[in-house]
Amino acid sequence: MAFADPQTVTIATVANSLPRTGQGVSSGTFTKDDQTVQLLVSHAVNKRARRTVRLNHSKIAPDPLISAQNIRYSMSAYLVVDVPPTGYSVAEQKQIVDALVAYLTASSGSATTKLLGGES
């Protein structure tokens, strides 16, 4: 079963509609019409299953060295779930992912802020 088309990703209270722009046997790509936001979903199954969801973002902003010139900046954030072929049900896997996401978003995202600030 595939992800619905389109997907919506909200960044800083702005909902971005991402229609499907690619599909493979074990992957799907969703891209905003201006190409600034892209969501990729993929699965690689060998000795373990690696499930990945990745959000790519790009923007145009002033060059810090030449203020009159704009350049493209980009970043990515992704979550990889790595599981053995047996031993964890989908429900148990979801509980672990939910715990990580809750940890990162608790207290107004303080753990995420610390991570992005380089703390360990």
C-alpha positions as CSV (number, residue, x, y, z in Angstrom):
1,M,0.0,0.0,0.0
2,A,1.4,3.4,-1.0
3,F,1.3,6.8,0.8
4,A,-1.7,8.9,-0.3
5,D,-1.2,11.5,-3.0
6,P,-0.6,14.3,-2.2
7,Q,1.2,14.4,1.2
8,T,1.1,17.6,3.3
9,V,4.0,18.8,5.4
10,T,3.6,21.8,7.7
11,I,6.7,23.9,8.2
12,A,6.4,26.9,10.6
13,T,2.6,26.8,10.4
14,V,2.6,26.8,6.6
15,A,1.1,23.7,5.0
16,N,3.0,22.5,1.9
17,S,1.1,20.2,-0.5
18,L,3.5,17.6,-2.0
19,P,2.1,15.7,-4.9
20,R,3.7,12.4,-5.8
21,T,6.6,13.0,-8.3
22,G,8.2,9.6,-8.2
23,Q,7.6,6.0,-7.3
24,G,9.7,2.9,-7.2
25,V,9.2,-0.7,-6.0
26,S,10.2,0.3,-2.4
27,S,10.1,4.1,-2.6
28,G,8.0,7.2,-3.1
29,T,8.9,10.9,-3.7
30,F,6.6,13.9,-3.1
31,T,7.7,17.3,-4.2
32,K,6.3,20.8,-3.8
33,D,5.6,22.6,-7.1
34,D,8.5,25.1,-6.6
35,Q,10.8,22.2,-5.6
36,T,11.7,23.8,-2.2
37,V,10.2,20.9,-0.2
38,Q,10.6,17.2,-0.9
39,L,9.5,14.2,1.1
40,L,11.1,10.8,0.3
41,V,9.9,7.5,1.7
42,S,12.0,4.3,1.1
43,H,12.5,0.8,2.3
44,A,15.6,-1.4,2.0
45,V,15.2,-5.0,3.2
46,N,18.3,-7.2,3.5
47,K,19.3,-8.9,6.7
48,R,17.4,-6.0,8.5
49,A,14.7,-3.7,7.3
50,R,15.6,0.0,7.0
51,R,12.6,2.2,6.7
52,T,13.5,5.9,5.9
53,V,11.4,9.0,5.7
54,R,13.4,12.1,4.7
55,L,12.4,15.8,4.3
56,N,14.5,18.0,2.1
57,H,14.2,21.7,2.2
58,S,15.8,24.5,0.2
59,K,15.6,28.3,0.1
60,I,17.1,31.4,-1.5
61,A,18.8,33.8,0.9
62,P,21.5,36.4,0.9
63,D,25.1,35.3,0.5
64,P,26.8,36.3,3.8
65,L,29.9,37.3,1.8
66,I,28.2,39.2,-0.9
67,S,25.0,40.7,0.5
68,A,23.7,41.9,-2.8
69,Q,23.8,38.3,-4.1
70,N,21.3,35.5,-3.2
71,I,22.2,31.8,-3.2
72,R,20.4,28.6,-2.6
73,Y,20.7,26.8,0.7
74,S,19.4,23.3,1.5
75,M,19.1,21.0,4.4
76,S,17.6,17.6,5.2
77,A,16.1,15.9,8.2
78,Y,15.3,12.2,8.2
79,L,14.3,9.3,10.4
80,V,15.6,5.8,9.9
81,V,14.0,2.8,11.6
82,D,16.2,-0.2,11.5
83,V,14.6,-3.5,12.6
84,P,15.4,-7.2,12.4
85,P,13.2,-9.4,10.3
86,T,11.6,-10.9,13.4
87,G,11.2,-10.0,17.0
88,Y,9.3,-6.7,16.8
89,S,5.7,-6.3,15.7
90,V,4.7,-3.2,13.7
91,A,2.9,-2.0,16.9
92,E,6.0,-2.3,18.9
93,Q,8.1,-0.6,16.3
94,K,5.6,2.3,16.3
95,Q,5.8,2.6,20.1
96,I,9.6,3.0,19.8
97,V,9.3,5.6,17.0
98,D,6.5,7.4,18.9
99,A,8.8,7.5,22.0
100,L,11.6,9.1,20.0
101,V,9.4,11.7,18.4
102,A,7.8,12.6,21.8
103,Y,11.2,12.9,23.3
104,L,12.3,15.3,20.6
105,T,9.2,17.4,20.8
106,A,8.7,17.5,24.6
107,S,9.1,20.8,26.4
108,S,8.7,22.9,23.3
109,G,11.4,20.8,21.5
110,S,14.2,21.4,24.0
111,A,15.9,18.1,23.1
112,T,15.8,19.0,19.4
113,T,17.1,22.5,20.1
114,K,20.0,21.0,22.1
115,L,20.7,18.5,19.3
116,L,20.8,21.2,16.6
117,G,23.0,23.3,18.9
118,G,25.6,20.6,19.0
119,E,25.0,19.4,22.5
120,S,25.5,15.7,23.4
